[in-house]
Amino acid sequence: MSSNDYVKYVTQQVVKYMDTPKEQRQQQKEFKKETRTPFWSRWFGVLPISVMLWMKKRKR
């Protein structure tokens, strides 16, 4: 990818961002926050979740 292609891509993304209404950008941001996976599973996988569930079950 040449630098000219990169500049073209970045310019397109900025123009696309500027053309979308502010309300729509805020809605997209909120939707992304809601659908994001929890921090522990993103960084460490399924193991921490399984340990937490096991500990909760063990306390009962």
mmJSON file of the N, C-alpha and C atoms, coordinates in Angstrom:
{"data_MODEL":{"atom_site":{
"group_PDB":["ATOM","ATOM","ATOM","ATOM","ATOM","ATOM","ATOM","ATOM","ATOM","ATOM","ATOM","ATOM","ATOM","ATOM","ATOM","ATOM","ATOM","ATOM","ATOM","ATOM","ATOM","ATOM","ATOM","ATOM","ATOM","ATOM","ATOM","ATOM","ATOM","ATOM","ATOM","ATOM","ATOM","ATOM","ATOM","ATOM","ATOM","ATOM","ATOM","ATOM","ATOM","ATOM","ATOM","ATOM","ATOM","ATOM","ATOM","ATOM","ATOM","ATOM","ATOM","ATOM","ATOM","ATOM","ATOM","ATOM","ATOM","ATOM","ATOM","ATOM","ATOM","ATOM","ATOM","ATOM","ATOM","ATOM","ATOM","ATOM","ATOM","ATOM","ATOM","ATOM","ATOM","ATOM","ATOM","ATOM","ATOM","ATOM","ATOM","ATOM","ATOM","ATOM","ATOM","ATOM","ATOM","ATOM","ATOM","ATOM","ATOM","ATOM","ATOM","ATOM","ATOM","ATOM","ATOM","ATOM","ATOM","ATOM","ATOM","ATOM","ATOM","ATOM","ATOM","ATOM","ATOM","ATOM","ATOM","ATOM","ATOM","ATOM","ATOM","ATOM","ATOM","ATOM","ATOM","ATOM","ATOM","ATOM","ATOM","ATOM","ATOM","ATOM","ATOM","ATOM","ATOM","ATOM","ATOM","ATOM","ATOM","ATOM","ATOM","ATOM","ATOM","ATOM","ATOM","ATOM","ATOM","ATOM","ATOM","ATOM","ATOM","ATOM","ATOM","ATOM","ATOM","ATOM","ATOM","ATOM","ATOM","ATOM","ATOM","ATOM","ATOM","ATOM","ATOM","ATOM","ATOM","ATOM","ATOM","ATOM","ATOM","ATOM","ATOM","ATOM","ATOM","ATOM","ATOM","ATOM","ATOM","ATOM","ATOM","ATOM","ATOM","ATOM","ATOM","ATOM","ATOM","ATOM","ATOM","ATOM"],
"id":[1,2,3,4,5,6,7,8,9,10,11,12,13,14,15,16,17,18,19,20,21,22,23,24,25,26,27,28,29,30,31,32,33,34,35,36,37,38,39,40,41,42,43,44,45,46,47,48,49,50,51,52,53,54,55,56,57,58,59,60,61,62,63,64,65,66,67,68,69,70,71,72,73,74,75,76,77,78,79,80,81,82,83,84,85,86,87,88,89,90,91,92,93,94,95,96,97,98,99,100,101,102,103,104,105,106,107,108,109,110,111,112,113,114,115,116,117,118,119,120,121,122,123,124,125,126,127,128,129,130,131,132,133,134,135,136,137,138,139,140,141,142,143,144,145,146,147,148,149,150,151,152,153,154,155,156,157,158,159,160,161,162,163,164,165,166,167,168,169,170,171,172,173,174,175,176,177,178,179,180],
"type_symbol":["N","C","C","N","C","C","N","C","C","N","C","C","N","C","C","N","C","C","N","C","C","N","C","C","N","C","C","N","C","C","N","C","C","N","C","C","N","C","C","N","C","C","N","C","C","N","C","C","N","C","C","N","C","C","N","C","C","N","C","C","N","C","C","N","C","C","N","C","C","N","C","C","N","C","C","N","C","C","N","C","C","N","C","C","N","C","C","N","C","C","N","C","C","N","C","C","N","C","C","N","C","C","N","C","C","N","C","C","N","C","C","N","C","C","N","C","C","N","C","C","N","C","C","N","C","C","N","C","C","N","C","C","N","C","C","N","C","C","N","C","C","N","C","C","N","C","C","N","C","C","N","C","C","N","C","C","N","C","C","N","C","C","N","C","C","N","C","C","N","C","C","N","C","C","N","C","C","N","C","C"],
"label_atom_id":["N","CA","C","N","CA","C","N","CA","C","N","CA","C","N","CA","C","N","CA","C","N","CA","C","N","CA","C","N","CA","C","N","CA","C","N","CA","C","N","CA","C","N","CA","C","N","CA","C","N","CA","C","N","CA","C","N","CA","C","N","CA","C","N","CA","C","N","CA","C","N","CA","C","N","CA","C","N","CA","C","N","CA","C","N","CA","C","N","CA","C","N","CA","C","N","CA","C","N","CA","C","N","CA","C","N","CA","C","N","CA","C","N","CA","C","N","CA","C","N","CA","C","N","CA","C","N","CA","C","N","CA","C","N","CA","C","N","CA","C","N","CA","C","N","CA","C","N","CA","C","N","CA","C","N","CA","C","N","CA","C","N","CA","C","N","CA","C","N","CA","C","N","CA","C","N","CA","C","N","CA","C","N","CA","C","N","CA","C","N","CA","C","N","CA","C","N","CA","C","N","CA","C","N","CA","C","N","CA","C"],
"label_alt_id":[null,null,null,null,null,null,null,null,null,null,null,null,null,null,null,null,null,null,null,null,null,null,null,null,null,null,null,null,null,null,null,null,null,null,null,null,null,null,null,null,null,null,null,null,null,null,null,null,null,null,null,null,null,null,null,null,null,null,null,null,null,null,null,null,null,null,null,null,null,null,null,null,null,null,null,null,null,null,null,null,null,null,null,null,null,null,null,null,null,null,null,null,null,null,null,null,null,null,null,null,null,null,null,null,null,null,null,null,null,null,null,null,null,null,null,null,null,null,null,null,null,null,null,null,null,null,null,null,null,null,null,null,null,null,null,null,null,null,null,null,null,null,null,null,null,null,null,null,null,null,null,null,null,null,null,null,null,null,null,null,null,null,null,null,null,null,null,null,null,null,null,null,null,null,null,null,null,null,null,null],
"label_comp_id":["MET","MET","MET","SER","SER","SER","SER","SER","SER","ASN","ASN","ASN","ASP","ASP","ASP","TYR","TYR","TYR","VAL","VAL","VAL","LYS","LYS","LYS","TYR","TYR","TYR","VAL","VAL","VAL","THR","THR","THR","GLN","GLN","GLN","GLN","GLN","GLN","VAL","VAL","VAL","VAL","VAL","VAL","LYS","LYS","LYS","TYR","TYR","TYR","MET","MET","MET","ASP","ASP","ASP","THR","THR","THR","PRO","PRO","PRO","LYS","LYS","LYS","GLU","GLU","GLU","GLN","GLN","GLN","ARG","ARG","ARG","GLN","GLN","GLN","GLN","GLN","GLN","GLN","GLN","GLN","LYS","LYS","LYS","GLU","GLU","GLU","PHE","PHE","PHE","LYS","LYS","LYS","LYS","LYS","LYS","GLU","GLU","GLU","THR","THR","THR","ARG","ARG","ARG","THR","THR","THR","PRO","PRO","PRO","PHE","PHE","PHE","TRP","TRP","TRP","SER","SER","SER","ARG","ARG","ARG","TRP","TRP","TRP","PHE","PHE","PHE","GLY","GLY","GLY","VAL","VAL","VAL","LEU","LEU","LEU","PRO","PRO","PRO","ILE","ILE","ILE","SER","SER","SER","VAL","VAL","VAL","MET","MET","MET","LEU","LEU","LEU","TRP","TRP","TRP","MET","MET","MET","LYS","LYS","LYS","LYS","LYS","LYS","ARG","ARG","ARG","LYS","LYS","LYS","ARG","ARG","ARG"],
"label_asym_id":["A","A","A","A","A","A","A","A","A","A","A","A","A","A","A","A","A","A","A","A","A","A","A","A","A","A","A","A","A","A","A","A","A","A","A","A","A","A","A","A","A","A","A","A","A","A","A","A","A","A","A","A","A","A","A","A","A","A","A","A","A","A","A","A","A","A","A","A","A","A","A","A","A","A","A","A","A","A","A","A","A","A","A","A","A","A","A","A","A","A","A","A","A","A","A","A","A","A","A","A","A","A","A","A","A","A","A","A","A","A","A","A","A","A","A","A","A","A","A","A","A","A","A","A","A","A","A","A","A","A","A","A","A","A","A","A","A","A","A","A","A","A","A","A","A","A","A","A","A","A","A","A","A","A","A","A","A","A","A","A","A","A","A","A","A","A","A","A","A","A","A","A","A","A","A","A","A","A","A","A"],
"label_entity_id":["1","1","1","1","1","1","1","1","1","1","1","1","1","1","1","1","1","1","1","1","1","1","1","1","1","1","1","1","1","1","1","1","1","1","1","1","1","1","1","1","1","1","1","1","1","1","1","1","1","1","1","1","1","1","1","1","1","1","1","1","1","1","1","1","1","1","1","1","1","1","1","1","1","1","1","1","1","1","1","1","1","1","1","1","1","1","1","1","1","1","1","1","1","1","1","1","1","1","1","1","1","1","1","1","1","1","1","1","1","1","1","1","1","1","1","1","1","1","1","1","1","1","1","1","1","1","1","1","1","1","1","1","1","1","1","1","1","1","1","1","1","1","1","1","1","1","1","1","1","1","1","1","1","1","1","1","1","1","1","1","1","1","1","1","1","1","1","1","1","1","1","1","1","1","1","1","1","1","1","1"],
"label_seq_id":[1,1,1,2,2,2,3,3,3,4,4,4,5,5,5,6,6,6,7,7,7,8,8,8,9,9,9,10,10,10,11,11,11,12,12,12,13,13,13,14,14,14,15,15,15,16,16,16,17,17,17,18,18,18,19,19,19,20,20,20,21,21,21,22,22,22,23,23,23,24,24,24,25,25,25,26,26,26,27,27,27,28,28,28,29,29,29,30,30,30,31,31,31,32,32,32,33,33,33,34,34,34,35,35,35,36,36,36,37,37,37,38,38,38,39,39,39,40,40,40,41,41,41,42,42,42,43,43,43,44,44,44,45,45,45,46,46,46,47,47,47,48,48,48,49,49,49,50,50,50,51,51,51,52,52,52,53,53,53,54,54,54,55,55,55,56,56,56,57,57,57,58,58,58,59,59,59,60,60,60],
"pdbx_PDB_ins_code":[null,null,null,null,null,null,null,null,null,null,null,null,null,null,null,null,null,null,null,null,null,null,null,null,null,null,null,null,null,null,null,null,null,null,null,null,null,null,null,null,null,null,null,null,null,null,null,null,null,null,null,null,null,null,null,null,null,null,null,null,null,null,null,null,null,null,null,null,null,null,null,null,null,null,null,null,null,null,null,null,null,null,null,null,null,null,null,null,null,null,null,null,null,null,null,null,null,null,null,null,null,null,null,null,null,null,null,null,null,null,null,null,null,null,null,null,null,null,null,null,null,null,null,null,null,null,null,null,null,null,null,null,null,null,null,null,null,null,null,null,null,null,null,null,null,null,null,null,null,null,null,null,null,null,null,null,null,null,null,null,null,null,null,null,null,null,null,null,null,null,null,null,null,null,null,null,null,null,null,null],
"Cartn_x":[0.846,0.0,0.9,0.734,1.556,0.993,1.785,1.344,0.159,0.107,-1.014,-2.322,-2.273,-3.46,-3.904,-2.935,-3.244,-3.915,-3.391,-3.977,-5.389,-5.592,-6.918,-7.905,-7.478,-8.327,-8.693,-7.706,-7.963,-8.902,-8.704,-9.572,-11.007,-11.181,-12.526,-13.193,-12.434,-12.99,-13.389,-12.572,-12.88,-14.122,-14.218,-15.39,-16.645,-16.531,-17.662,-18.107,-17.149,-17.453,-18.134,-17.624,-18.167,-19.568,-19.863,-21.166,-22.277,-21.931,-22.966,-23.436,-24.729,-25.252,-24.731,-24.654,-24.113,-24.933,-26.246,-27.106,-26.832,-26.629,-26.354,-25.0,-24.012,-22.7,-22.805,-23.605,-23.79,-24.511,-25.511,-26.225,-25.296,-24.449,-23.503,-22.516,-22.071,-21.131,-21.771,-23.009,-23.722,-23.951,-24.301,-24.519,-23.236,-22.103,-20.827,-20.487,-20.789,-20.524,-21.371,-22.632,-23.542,-23.166,-22.687,-22.412,-20.984,-20.167,-18.777,-18.708,-17.8,-17.625,-16.953,-17.162,-16.541,-15.012,-14.415,-12.967,-12.219,-12.647,-11.904,-11.903,-13.028,-13.072,-12.342,-12.313,-11.575,-10.084,-9.571,-8.127,-7.623,-8.417,-7.912,-8.695,-9.743,-10.485,-11.55,-11.853,-12.947,-12.525,-11.262,-10.779,-11.206,-11.015,-11.45,-12.951,-13.728,-15.177,-15.55,-14.923,-15.232,-14.808,-13.688,-13.242,-14.215,-14.656,-15.611,-16.925,-17.416,-18.651,-18.476,-17.34,-17.052,-17.015,-16.394,-16.314,-17.704,-18.53,-19.886,-20.698,-20.544,-21.277,-20.792,-19.522,-18.93,-19.394,-19.608,-20.062,-21.468,-22.303,-23.692,-23.766],
"Cartn_y":[-1.165,0.0,1.239,2.051,3.256,4.339,5.343,6.418,7.179,7.255,7.93,7.179,5.854,5.052,5.243,5.302,5.483,6.84,7.876,9.215,9.237,8.575,8.508,7.79,6.682,5.916,6.745,7.382,8.189,9.345,9.966,11.07,10.591,9.435,8.882,8.605,8.062,7.758,9.029,10.052,11.321,11.959,11.945,12.522,11.731,10.429,9.585,9.905,10.082,10.418,11.782,12.748,14.106,14.185,13.319,13.334,12.712,11.826,11.205,12.187,12.211,13.117,12.732,13.702,13.485,12.453,12.501,11.556,10.122,9.937,8.596,8.094,8.965,8.571,8.167,8.91,8.581,7.248,6.995,5.72,4.564,4.73,3.685,3.432,4.489,4.354,3.588,3.917,3.22,1.757,1.482,0.103,-0.711,-0.118,-0.815,-1.103,-0.161,-0.368,-1.504,-1.572,-2.597,-3.986,-4.091,-5.406,-5.881,-5.053,-5.437,-6.546,-7.482,-8.55,-7.998,-8.633,-8.153,-8.147,-7.296,-7.113,-8.421,-9.193,-10.413,-11.418,-11.585,-12.564,-12.063,-10.748,-10.196,-10.417,-10.186,-10.243,-11.64,-12.417,-13.687,-14.907,-14.731,-15.865,-16.377,-17.645,-18.254,-18.667,-18.875,-19.376,-18.517,-17.21,-16.427,-16.492,-16.551,-16.642,-17.974,-19.041,-20.352,-20.43,-19.825,-19.817,-19.013,-17.868,-17.054,-17.803,-18.469,-19.237,-20.381,-21.042,-22.143,-21.647,-20.474,-19.915,-19.526,-18.948,-18.583,-19.825,-20.861,-22.1,-22.746,-22.648,-23.257,-22.55,-21.231,-20.477,-20.876,-21.274,-21.646,-22.955],
"Cartn_z":[0.0,0.0,0.0,-0.964,-1.051,-0.126,0.104,0.996,0.4,-0.919,-1.569,-1.303,-1.358,-1.068,0.381,1.263,2.683,2.927,2.338,2.48,1.91,0.795,0.177,1.105,1.686,2.594,3.83,4.432,5.627,5.302,4.172,3.758,3.578,2.972,2.785,4.129,5.07,6.383,7.13,7.039,7.708,7.097,5.783,5.112,5.479,5.516,5.899,7.327,8.221,9.607,9.706,8.965,9.018,8.399,7.444,6.779,7.617,8.543,9.365,10.429,10.709,11.74,13.13,14.0,15.338,16.115,15.988,16.698,16.263,14.973,14.463,14.966,15.029,15.553,17.015,17.788,19.195,19.354,18.519,18.575,18.247,17.235,16.87,18.004,18.658,19.768,20.929,21.267,22.33,21.975,20.726,20.292,20.419,20.036,20.156,21.609,22.504,23.926,24.478,24.057,24.56,24.074,22.848,22.278,22.515,23.15,23.393,24.441,24.264,25.232,26.482,27.632,28.865,28.782,29.603,29.603,29.824,30.817,31.153,30.011,29.356,28.268,27.035,26.818,25.681,25.845,27.045,27.248,27.605,28.313,28.814,28.356,27.595,27.07,28.022,27.906,28.652,30.054,30.286,31.571,32.762,32.773,33.937,34.192,33.125,33.293,33.925,33.478,34.04,35.504,35.858,37.254,38.111,37.616,38.379,38.582,37.546,37.682,38.667,38.629,39.543,40.985,41.201,42.554,43.064,42.207,42.616,42.978,42.177,42.43,43.726,43.982,45.171,46.448,46.383,47.551,47.97,47.035,47.336,47.989],
"occupancy":[1.0,1.0,1.0,1.0,1.0,1.0,1.0,1.0,1.0,1.0,1.0,1.0,1.0,1.0,1.0,1.0,1.0,1.0,1.0,1.0,1.0,1.0,1.0,1.0,1.0,1.0,1.0,1.0,1.0,1.0,1.0,1.0,1.0,1.0,1.0,1.0,1.0,1.0,1.0,1.0,1.0,1.0,1.0,1.0,1.0,1.0,1.0,1.0,1.0,1.0,1.0,1.0,1.0,1.0,1.0,1.0,1.0,1.0,1.0,1.0,1.0,1.0,1.0,1.0,1.0,1.0,1.0,1.0,1.0,1.0,1.0,1.0,1.0,1.0,1.0,1.0,1.0,1.0,1.0,1.0,1.0,1.0,1.0,1.0,1.0,1.0,1.0,1.0,1.0,1.0,1.0,1.0,1.0,1.0,1.0,1.0,1.0,1.0,1.0,1.0,1.0,1.0,1.0,1.0,1.0,1.0,1.0,1.0,1.0,1.0,1.0,1.0,1.0,1.0,1.0,1.0,1.0,1.0,1.0,1.0,1.0,1.0,1.0,1.0,1.0,1.0,1.0,1.0,1.0,1.0,1.0,1.0,1.0,1.0,1.0,1.0,1.0,1.0,1.0,1.0,1.0,1.0,1.0,1.0,1.0,1.0,1.0,1.0,1.0,1.0,1.0,1.0,1.0,1.0,1.0,1.0,1.0,1.0,1.0,1.0,1.0,1.0,1.0,1.0,1.0,1.0,1.0,1.0,1.0,1.0,1.0,1.0,1.0,1.0,1.0,1.0,1.0,1.0,1.0,1.0],
"B_iso_or_equiv":[0.0,0.0,0.0,0.0,0.0,0.0,0.0,0.0,0.0,0.0,0.0,0.0,0.0,0.0,0.0,0.0,0.0,0.0,0.0,0.0,0.0,0.0,0.0,0.0,0.0,0.0,0.0,0.0,0.0,0.0,0.0,0.0,0.0,0.0,0.0,0.0,0.0,0.0,0.0,0.0,0.0,0.0,0.0,0.0,0.0,0.0,0.0,0.0,0.0,0.0,0.0,0.0,0.0,0.0,0.0,0.0,0.0,0.0,0.0,0.0,0.0,0.0,0.0,0.0,0.0,0.0,0.0,0.0,0.0,0.0,0.0,0.0,0.0,0.0,0.0,0.0,0.0,0.0,0.0,0.0,0.0,0.0,0.0,0.0,0.0,0.0,0.0,0.0,0.0,0.0,0.0,0.0,0.0,0.0,0.0,0.0,0.0,0.0,0.0,0.0,0.0,0.0,0.0,0.0,0.0,0.0,0.0,0.0,0.0,0.0,0.0,0.0,0.0,0.0,0.0,0.0,0.0,0.0,0.0,0.0,0.0,0.0,0.0,0.0,0.0,0.0,0.0,0.0,0.0,0.0,0.0,0.0,0.0,0.0,0.0,0.0,0.0,0.0,0.0,0.0,0.0,0.0,0.0,0.0,0.0,0.0,0.0,0.0,0.0,0.0,0.0,0.0,0.0,0.0,0.0,0.0,0.0,0.0,0.0,0.0,0.0,0.0,0.0,0.0,0.0,0.0,0.0,0.0,0.0,0.0,0.0,0.0,0.0,0.0,0.0,0.0,0.0,0.0,0.0,0.0],
"pdbx_formal_charge":[null,null,null,null,null,null,null,null,null,null,null,null,null,null,null,null,null,null,null,null,null,null,null,null,null,null,null,null,null,null,null,null,null,null,null,null,null,null,null,null,null,null,null,null,null,null,null,null,null,null,null,null,null,null,null,null,null,null,null,null,null,null,null,null,null,null,null,null,null,null,null,null,null,null,null,null,null,null,null,null,null,null,null,null,null,null,null,null,null,null,null,null,null,null,null,null,null,null,null,null,null,null,null,null,null,null,null,null,null,null,null,null,null,null,null,null,null,null,null,null,null,null,null,null,null,null,null,null,null,null,null,null,null,null,null,null,null,null,null,null,null,null,null,null,null,null,null,null,null,null,null,null,null,null,null,null,null,null,null,null,null,null,null,null,null,null,null,null,null,null,null,null,null,null,null,null,null,null,null,null],
"auth_seq_id":[1,1,1,2,2,2,3,3,3,4,4,4,5,5,5,6,6,6,7,7,7,8,8,8,9,9,9,10,10,10,11,11,11,12,12,12,13,13,13,14,14,14,15,15,15,16,16,16,17,17,17,18,18,18,19,19,19,20,20,20,21,21,21,22,22,22,23,23,23,24,24,24,25,25,25,26,26,26,27,27,27,28,28,28,29,29,29,30,30,30,31,31,31,32,32,32,33,33,33,34,34,34,35,35,35,36,36,36,37,37,37,38,38,38,39,39,39,40,40,40,41,41,41,42,42,42,43,43,43,44,44,44,45,45,45,46,46,46,47,47,47,48,48,48,49,49,49,50,50,50,51,51,51,52,52,52,53,53,53,54,54,54,55,55,55,56,56,56,57,57,57,58,58,58,59,59,59,60,60,60],
"auth_comp_id":["MET","MET","MET","SER","SER","SER","SER","SER","SER","ASN","ASN","ASN","ASP","ASP","ASP","TYR","TYR","TYR","VAL","VAL","VAL","LYS","LYS","LYS","TYR","TYR","TYR","VAL","VAL","VAL","THR","THR","THR","GLN","GLN","GLN","GLN","GLN","GLN","VAL","VAL","VAL","VAL","VAL","VAL","LYS","LYS","LYS","TYR","TYR","TYR","MET","MET","MET","ASP","ASP","ASP","THR","THR","THR","PRO","PRO","PRO","LYS","LYS","LYS","GLU","GLU","GLU","GLN","GLN","GLN","ARG","ARG","ARG","GLN","GLN","GLN","GLN","GLN","GLN","GLN","GLN","GLN","LYS","LYS","LYS","GLU","GLU","GLU","PHE","PHE","PHE","LYS","LYS","LYS","LYS","LYS","LYS","GLU","GLU","GLU","THR","THR","THR","ARG","ARG","ARG","THR","THR","THR","PRO","PRO","PRO","PHE","PHE","PHE","TRP","TRP","TRP","SER","SER","SER","ARG","ARG","ARG","TRP","TRP","TRP","PHE","PHE","PHE","GLY","GLY","GLY","VAL","VAL","VAL","LEU","LEU","LEU","PRO","PRO","PRO","ILE","ILE","ILE","SER","SER","SER","VAL","VAL","VAL","MET","MET","MET","LEU","LEU","LEU","TRP","TRP","TRP","MET","MET","MET","LYS","LYS","LYS","LYS","LYS","LYS","ARG","ARG","ARG","LYS","LYS","LYS","ARG","ARG","ARG"],
"auth_asym_id":["A","A","A","A","A","A","A","A","A","A","A","A","A","A","A","A","A","A","A","A","A","A","A","A","A","A","A","A","A","A","A","A","A","A","A","A","A","A","A","A","A","A","A","A","A","A","A","A","A","A","A","A","A","A","A","A","A","A","A","A","A","A","A","A","A","A","A","A","A","A","A","A","A","A","A","A","A","A","A","A","A","A","A","A","A","A","A","A","A","A","A","A","A","A","A","A","A","A","A","A","A","A","A","A","A","A","A","A","A","A","A","A","A","A","A","A","A","A","A","A","A","A","A","A","A","A","A","A","A","A","A","A","A","A","A","A","A","A","A","A","A","A","A","A","A","A","A","A","A","A","A","A","A","A","A","A","A","A","A","A","A","A","A","A","A","A","A","A","A","A","A","A","A","A","A","A","A","A","A","A"],
"auth_atom_id":["N","CA","C","N","CA","C","N","CA","C","N","CA","C","N","CA","C","N","CA","C","N","CA","C","N","CA","C","N","CA","C","N","CA","C","N","CA","C","N","CA","C","N","CA","C","N","CA","C","N","CA","C","N","CA","C","N","CA","C","N","CA","C","N","CA","C","N","CA","C","N","CA","C","N","CA","C","N","CA","C","N","CA","C","N","CA","C","N","CA","C","N","CA","C","N","CA","C","N","CA","C","N","CA","C","N","CA","C","N","CA","C","N","CA","C","N","CA","C","N","CA","C","N","CA","C","N","CA","C","N","CA","C","N","CA","C","N","CA","C","N","CA","C","N","CA","C","N","CA","C","N","CA","C","N","CA","C","N","CA","C","N","CA","C","N","CA","C","N","CA","C","N","CA","C","N","CA","C","N","CA","C","N","CA","C","N","CA","C","N","CA","C","N","CA","C","N","CA","C","N","CA","C","N","CA","C","N","CA","C"],
"pdbx_PDB_model_num":[1,1,1,1,1,1,1,1,1,1,1,1,1,1,1,1,1,1,1,1,1,1,1,1,1,1,1,1,1,1,1,1,1,1,1,1,1,1,1,1,1,1,1,1,1,1,1,1,1,1,1,1,1,1,1,1,1,1,1,1,1,1,1,1,1,1,1,1,1,1,1,1,1,1,1,1,1,1,1,1,1,1,1,1,1,1,1,1,1,1,1,1,1,1,1,1,1,1,1,1,1,1,1,1,1,1,1,1,1,1,1,1,1,1,1,1,1,1,1,1,1,1,1,1,1,1,1,1,1,1,1,1,1,1,1,1,1,1,1,1,1,1,1,1,1,1,1,1,1,1,1,1,1,1,1,1,1,1,1,1,1,1,1,1,1,1,1,1,1,1,1,1,1,1,1,1,1,1,1,1]
}}}
